[in-house]
């Protein structure tokens, strides 16, 4: 079979522990982009 089963995929894709420094950095950058960027665009948008 071409596609691995779910159990095999979870073994291959380990992931990052969210409480590690790199996990917290990824989480912080994600929050800044998903909240901060749209908020900045709304507040400092084009003024007519």
Sine and cosine of phi, psi and omega as CSV:
sin_phi,cos_phi,sin_psi,cos_psi,sin_omega,cos_omega
0.00,0.00,0.63,-0.77,-0.07,-1.00
-0.96,0.27,-0.71,0.70,-0.05,-1.00
-1.00,0.02,0.76,-0.65,0.02,-1.00
-0.95,0.31,0.38,-0.93,0.02,-1.00
-0.95,0.32,0.19,-0.98,-0.05,-1.00
-0.89,0.46,-0.62,0.79,-0.01,-1.00
-0.92,0.40,-0.66,0.75,0.02,-1.00
-0.93,0.38,-0.59,0.80,0.00,-1.00
-0.92,0.40,-0.60,0.80,0.01,-1.00
-0.94,0.35,-0.46,0.89,0.05,-1.00
-0.97,0.26,-0.57,0.82,-0.02,-1.00
-0.97,0.25,-0.72,0.70,-0.04,-1.00
-1.00,0.00,1.00,0.02,-0.06,-1.00
-0.92,0.38,-0.75,0.66,-0.02,-1.00
1.00,-0.04,-0.06,-1.00,-0.04,-1.00
-0.86,-0.50,0.70,-0.71,0.08,-1.00
-0.93,0.38,0.80,-0.60,-0.11,-0.99
-0.93,0.36,-0.39,0.92,-0.01,-1.00
-1.00,0.02,-0.05,1.00,0.06,-1.00
-0.98,0.20,0.32,-0.95,0.00,-1.00
-0.84,0.54,-0.64,0.77,0.01,-1.00
-0.94,0.34,-0.55,0.84,0.05,-1.00
-0.91,0.40,-0.67,0.74,0.04,-1.00
-0.92,0.39,-0.58,0.81,0.04,-1.00
-0.91,0.41,-0.69,0.72,0.02,-1.00
-0.89,0.46,-0.67,0.74,0.01,-1.00
-0.90,0.44,-0.68,0.73,0.00,-1.00
-0.90,0.43,-0.71,0.71,0.02,-1.00
-0.89,0.45,-0.64,0.77,0.03,-1.00
-0.89,0.45,-0.67,0.74,0.01,-1.00
-0.92,0.39,-0.65,0.76,0.01,-1.00
-0.88,0.48,-0.65,0.76,-0.02,-1.00
-0.96,0.26,-0.61,0.79,-0.08,-1.00
-0.99,0.15,-0.40,0.92,0.00,-1.00
-0.94,-0.34,-0.76,0.65,-0.11,-0.99
-0.92,0.39,-0.70,0.71,-0.05,-1.00
-0.90,0.43,-0.77,0.64,0.05,-1.00
-0.89,0.45,-0.60,0.80,0.02,-1.00
-0.90,0.43,-0.66,0.75,0.06,-1.00
-0.89,0.45,-0.66,0.75,0.00,-1.00
-0.91,0.41,-0.60,0.80,0.00,-1.00
-0.94,0.34,-0.74,0.67,-0.09,-1.00
-0.96,0.29,-0.59,0.81,-0.04,-1.00
-0.93,-0.36,0.54,0.84,-0.05,-1.00
-0.95,0.30,-0.12,-0.99,-0.03,-1.00
-0.91,0.42,0.79,-0.61,0.03,-1.00
-0.99,-0.17,0.78,-0.63,0.00,-1.00
-1.00,0.03,0.00,0.00,0.00,0.00
